[in-house]
Amino acid sequence: MLTASGRAAKLMYLANGFRVLAPGDHVICAKSGAPIALDSLRYWSVKRQEPYATAEIAAHAAVEE
């Protein structure tokens, strides 16, 4: 079986979760560029369809809207 280890996933961000569109083990924070393991992903914007590494980064992104 093929694994997606080390590869960035492509996700669809939903209000209460996300759907994996392309397999991977992480996503890249839209603001800091830091990798975020999928099991650690807690913050994202449904409207912008982008992930954030921390609550602080997500709050700053929300203010920019």
C-alpha positions as CSV (number, residue, x, y, z in Angstrom):
1,M,0.0,0.0,0.0
2,L,1.3,3.4,-0.9
3,T,1.6,6.0,1.9
4,A,1.5,9.8,1.7
5,S,4.3,10.3,4.2
6,G,6.2,13.5,3.7
7,R,3.7,14.8,1.2
8,A,1.4,17.8,1.6
9,A,-2.3,16.9,1.6
10,K,-4.9,18.9,-0.4
11,L,-8.0,19.5,1.8
12,M,-11.4,21.0,1.5
13,Y,-12.1,23.0,4.7
14,L,-15.6,22.6,6.1
15,A,-17.3,24.3,9.1
16,N,-16.7,21.3,11.4
17,G,-13.9,19.5,9.8
18,F,-12.1,18.9,6.5
19,R,-12.2,16.5,3.6
20,V,-9.0,15.0,2.1
21,L,-8.9,15.6,-1.6
22,A,-5.4,14.4,-2.1
23,P,-3.5,12.3,0.4
24,G,-0.7,13.6,2.5
25,D,0.5,13.8,6.1
26,H,0.5,17.6,6.5
27,V,-0.6,20.9,5.1
28,I,1.3,24.2,5.0
29,C,0.2,27.2,7.1
30,A,-1.1,29.9,4.8
31,K,0.6,32.7,6.7
32,S,3.7,31.3,8.3
33,G,4.6,28.6,5.9
34,A,5.0,26.1,8.7
35,P,4.0,22.5,8.1
36,I,1.0,21.3,10.2
37,A,0.5,17.6,10.7
38,L,-3.1,16.6,9.8
39,D,-3.7,15.2,13.3
40,S,-2.7,18.6,14.8
41,L,-4.7,20.8,12.4
42,R,-7.2,22.8,14.4
43,Y,-7.5,26.2,12.7
44,W,-8.6,27.1,9.2
45,S,-10.8,29.4,7.2
46,V,-13.7,27.9,5.3
47,K,-14.2,31.2,3.4
48,R,-10.5,31.4,2.3
49,Q,-9.9,27.6,2.2
50,E,-6.6,27.9,4.0
51,P,-5.0,26.4,7.1
52,Y,-3.3,28.1,10.0
53,A,-0.7,26.8,12.4
54,T,-2.0,28.6,15.6
55,A,-5.0,30.3,17.0
56,E,-3.1,33.6,17.0
57,I,-2.4,33.3,13.3
58,A,-6.0,32.4,12.5
59,A,-7.2,35.4,14.5
60,H,-4.9,37.8,12.6
61,A,-6.1,36.3,9.3
62,A,-9.8,36.8,10.4
63,V,-9.1,40.4,11.1
64,E,-7.6,40.9,7.7
65,E,-10.9,39.8,6.0
